[in-house]
Amino acid sequence: MSVKNLAKISMTAAMTTLVALVFAFTLSSAAPAEATVTPTFQLGTAQEFASDLAGFETMTGHKADLLLWYQSISESLDVATLGPIAAGGRTIQLAWEPWNYGAADLVNQPAYQLRDITAGNWDTDIHRWARECKAFGYPIIFRPIGEMNGDWTSWSGRVNGNVPADYIPAWRHLHDIFVQEGATNVKWDWSPNVEGDGSTVTPVNTFNTYYPGDAYVDYVGMDGYNWGTLYKTPEWTSFWQSFTDIFQYSYDAFAARTSKPIMISETATTELGGSKAQWITDAFASLPARFPRIVSLTWFNYNKETDWRVNSTATSLAAFKTAVTVNSGGTTPPPPAPAPTPVPPTDTTAPKVSFSSPLAGSIIYRKLTVIALASDNVGVKRVELYLDGKLLSTDAAAPYYFYLNTRTYSAGLHTFTAKAYDAAGNVGVSSVQVRK
């Protein structure tokens, strides 16, 4: 939502190292008439260190069921940390962020534009991630490129050279690669920031603009916070909002447009400007009655811009424990997660590709035959030819010949790039520069 713009960049940077620990419980309250079953909720929290899990469970009296973990594209799935947690009966929720997390500017990163994902520039990393998630074996709720309707990340729809129309193709490209890799243990969570200044107009527009489609989404998420009176700046003055104030408009817009289960992917409240204890009590009381489609809620339990933690005061912690207990009907731990399914060794060797014609430095004119040479230890699936980063053609069988008419090319230097793919999704790349 727009009120997060001032603080969100710094929050998102810190949250890459954070985790969210989520507990399953079933509401005992009756659902509204339109609900056919009593929903099962998941309650979550963000911790600075995974090692804080045991203390949090003791403090709240609930065993964690789902762990939310933040990682960037250049990393590998942190199996050493996540494996034991999943083996202990928790599903992993993975917030996947395609950016250079170590850069001073987390927004303006031209190499990480949405169009770069769709064009295949990051396919090597995406295929690797898909294979790592598949090999992990345990269930994963995958939450890539979230809060796209904000302006604080490199994949946001209106910054870093992106336009909103770039988002859906990028999401679908990611999804298709995971399907190609057979990562059937991965479910997809689409999670924008909440919106709505008194109506559903803005969140309806967000849904229509950014929603990839039911075939590409398993869960619809929402992120929203009560900033209270924390901020008073020329750009923004925050004010106290109830849980219902924050989520009602996005919830109503999304629930009317998809039958997918809805998640509160991130939420919390400050102590500043009102009663945090009452906010917590009211939030959980509102779930079965006002928000019957919500299946999970993740609490951002971190002391950062403000003390978001449920134990910021003894009164707030007591309210949290009571709200969870009243709405859960007990603290029965979830059943153990299934053991990972063994997967055969994967091919990790990329194809070799080069240009036979034209040669580097050649002058091109009129009709041109581009010849790419490609080989692989298993077999080449296809070769793609790009001109200055734009896909021109694809050839699925050797010899890899491309017949071009260069009359319309502008005068000056141009770069041909060949990408060779094998069946495992490994990519070999070669480029040659010519002059028109």
N, C-alpha and C positions, 0 to 999 in steps of 0.2 A: 504494500500500500504506500501511498505517497508520503505519509508521515514517517516512514522509515528511511527516507532518502539520505538524511543528514548523517545518520549513524550506521547505516547498513554496510557500507564498504568496510569499515573497521571491524564490524561484527563478523562479517562473512570471512574476513581474513583470519580472525582468531578461531572461527568455528571449524576451519579445516582440520584442526587438531582435536576437535571436540568429539564427544560421543553422545548419543541419546539412548537411554535405557528404558525399555517400554514394558509395561506389565499388562497381562490380560485379565479382564474381569468381566462378568456378565451382570448387567443392570437388573435389579429386582423389580424396579418400577415398571408399570405397564406402559407399552408404547402406544402412540395414538392409533386411532382406528385404521388409518391407511397402512400401517406397518403390519405385515403378516407374521413376523417373528420378532421375539425380543432380541435386539442386536447384542453382539459381543464386542466390547470395547477394549482397546489397548491404550494404556496410559504410559506416557514416556517422559524422559528427562534428559537433558544434556549435561554431561560432566566433562571437566577439563582432562581428566585421565581415566582410562578404562579401569585402572586399579581402584577407583573410587566406588565401583559398583557394589562391593560387599557392604561398605559403610552406608550407602544410600538405601540398600535393601533393608538393612537393620533399622535405619532411621524411620523409614516409611512403613515397614512391616509387609512388604510385598516383593515377591521374586520377579526379576526382570524377565520379560518374554521376547522383546525385540530391541536390537541395538542399532542405533542410527550412527553411521560412520561417514566422515567426510574425506574424500580423496580427490586429487587432481589427476589429469590425464597422463602426466609424465611418470606417475608412480605406478607401482604394481599393487594388486590386491594384497592387503596386509593379512596374509593367512596366519602368521604367527600369533597375531592378536585375536583375529576373528574366529579362527578354528576352534579353540577351546571354548569360546563363548557360544558358538553355534552348537558344539557338542553338548553343552550344558542345557540345551533346550530352548535357545533363543534364535529367532530369525534375524538375519542381518538386513538392515535397511541402509542402502548405500547411496549417499549423495555424491554424484559424480560431476566434477567441475573441469571443463576443458579450458584452461587458461594457464599462464605462467604465474603460479602462486607466489614466487619469490620476487616478482617485479615490483618496482616502486609504484607503478600505476596499474591497478587491477582492472581498469575499465578499457583504456585505449591500448589494445593489443591487436594490431592488424592481422597478425598470423593466426589469430583465434577467432576470426569472424565466422558467423554461422555458415556463410557460403563456402568457407574452407572445409567445413565438415561435409557438406553435401557434395562438394567437388571431389572428395576422396583424399584430400591432402593429409588427413589424419587416420586413414584407414588402417595403416600398420598398427598404430596404438589401439584403435578401437577393436580390431580383430584380436589383438593380444588380450585386451580386457575381457572380451567375450569368452575367449578360451580359458582365461584364469577363473572367471565366474563359473563356467561350466565345470571345470576341474575341481572347484571348491566343493561341489556336490550338494551342499546344504541349500535350503531356500534363501533367496535374496530378493528383497524389494528394491528395485533399481530406480533411483530418483535423479535423473540427469538434468542438466541445464534448467534448474528451478528458478522461480521468481523472475521469469523472463519479462514480465510486465513492469519491472522496476528499471533503474538506470545505474545500478551499482556493480554490474559484472560485465565481463567482455562479451557474454552471450545475450545480454539484454537486447530487446527488440529494436530499440531506438538509439543506441549508442554504438561506438566502435565501428562505424560504417555499416552497421546492420540496418535492415528494415524489417518490420513485422512479418512480411511475407516470406522472409528467409527462415523463419523458425520451424514451421511444420515440415518442410523438406529435410531439414537437418535432423529433427527428431526421428522421422521415418527412416532416414538413412542409418542412424544408430540402431534402431529397432531391427531393421532388415539384416544388418550384419550379425546381431546376436541370434536371430533366427537361422541364418546361414550356418552359424557355428554350432547350432544345436543346443544352445543354452536354455533348455526348457525349465530349469530351476529358477529362472529370473522372471519376476513380475514387474510391471512398469507403473511408476507413480508420477503423474503430471501434477506439478505443485506451484501455482502462481501465488503472488502476494494478494492479500485481501484488498478489496476496493469497495466503494459505494458511499457517496456523500448524500445519504438519504433516499437512495433508490437503487434499483438493479441495473441501471443503464450502463454504467461503466463496466461492471463485471460481465454483463452480457456481451459487451463488445470485446472484452478480453477473451472470453470463451470462443466467440465466433472467429477471432483473429488468430489465436494461438493453439486451440485444441486440435491435437493430431488426428482425432477420430477414435471411436470405440475399438476398432480393430488393433490400435496401437497403444492402448492404455488399459491398465487393470485397476488402478486406483486414481481418484481425483483428490488432490491435496490442497490445503490452504495454509498459508503462513500469516499470522497476525499477532500483534502485541498491544498491551495497554501501557503506553508510555507515561500516563498520568501527567503531572506537571513538571516532568523532568527537563523539558526543553523550552526555552523562551529566547528565540533568536530572531533577527530580521527575516530569515527565510522561513521559519516555522515555530509556532507555539503549540506544544502538545497539551492535551487535556485528558481528563479521566474518562475512560470508556469501559462499559461492561463487556463481558464476553459476548453477549448478544449483539450489542452495538457494533462490535468489531466484525463478527462473522456472518450476520444475518443476510446481508445483501449478496455476498459472493455465494453463500450456501444456497439461497433461493434460486439464484441464476443458474448455478451448476446442476442442482437437483432437478430442475425443470428440463434440462437439456441432455442428460445422460442418466442411465440407470446404474452406472458404476458406483461402487462403495466410495464414500467420502472420508478423508482423513484430515485431522488437524495436524499438519506436519511439523509446525513449530508454534508455540505460544508461551506466554508468561505475563506477569504483571509486576509493576513496581510497587513500592510501599508509598510513593509520593503522590499525594493528592486525594487519597481515599483510604478505605479499609481493604487491605490485601486479603485478610482472612475472609471477609464477606464476599469479595470478588471470587475467591476460590470456591466457597460454598455455593454461590449462585451459578457459577460456571458449570459445575458438575450436575447441579439440580436441573439446569436447562437442557442437558443433553438428550434425555429420553423424550421430553415433551416438545421442545422447540426444534431440535435437530435430530430426528430419529434415524437419519441416514448416515450419521457419523459413526465410523467403526473404530477410530483410534484418535488419541490425543497425545501429543509429545510436548512435554514441558521443558523449556530452555532453562535448566537449573545452573546458572552461571552468574558469578559476580563480576560484571563488566561495566557497561554504561551506567547501570544501576544494579542493585542486588536482586536479581531475578529469582534467586533460589527459594525453594519452598520453605527452607529453614532460615530465611532472613530475620525472622523473629520467632520466638517460641509460640506466639499466638497464631502466626501463619502456618507453622508446621502442624500445630494441633488441628487447625481447620482442614489442612490437606489430608492428614491421616483420617480424620472423621469422614470427609467427603468421599474418599476412596473406599473406606470400609462400608459406609452406608449404601453406596452405589454398586458395591461388588458382591455383596452377599457372602463374603468370605475371601480367603486368600489362598485357595487351592492352587498349587503351582501347575503350570502347563505340562503336558506330556513331553517327553524327550523328543527332540528333532530326529528325523530318520538319519541313519548313517549315510555318509556320502556314497553315491554310486560310482564305482570304479570306472574310469574312462581310459581308453587306450592311449598310448603315447601319441602326441600330436606332432605334425610336421612343422618345424620352425625355421626351415631354410627357405629364404626368399629366392625367387627366380633371378637369373642373370639376364640382363637386357642391354642392348647397345644398338647404335645406328650404323647400318651399312651405307645408307644414302638418306639425306645429304651429309657431307662431311662438315665438321666445324669450320666456320669461316666462309662457307660457300656463298656464292651469290645466286639467288633464286629468281626465276621469272617464268611467266606463262604457266605451262603445265609442269607438275613436279610429281615424281614417284618417291614416296618415303618408304624406306625398307627398314624394318626393325628385326633384329635377331634376338630370339629369346629361348632360354633353356631352363630346365628345373630338374631337381633330383627325383621328383615324382611325375610332374607333367605340368605344362603351362595351360591354364584354363582360358585366358584371353589376354589380349594386349590392347591398351587404350592409347590413343594419340591425342596429345594436347598441343595447342598453339597459344603461347603466352598465357598459359593457365586455363584456357577454355577447351573443353572436350570437343574434338572434331569427329572422331570415329572410333569404332571398336572392331577388332578382328579376332575371331575365336578359333582360327585354324591357321597353322603355318602353311606356306610362308606368309609373313605379316607385312602385306603390301597396302599402302594407302595412296590413292590417286587424287591429287589436289590440283585445283586451278588457283594460282596465286595472283591473278590479275587484280583482284580487289584488295590485296594486302597493301597496307601503307608502306611508304619508303622508310628504310631504317632497319634496325636490328630486331630480329624475332627469335623466339626460343621454342623449339619443338621438344616435347617431353613424351617419352614412352613409359608406360606403367604396365608391367607384366604381373599377372596374378596366377597363383596356383589354387588348387581346390581347397587348401587349408586357409586361404585368405592372406597368405604372405605376399608381399608386394616388392618387386624390384623396380628401380627407377633409373632412367638415364635421360640426359638432356643434351641438346646440341644447339648452338647459336649460329644463325645464318643472317644474311643481309639481303634485303630486297632493293 
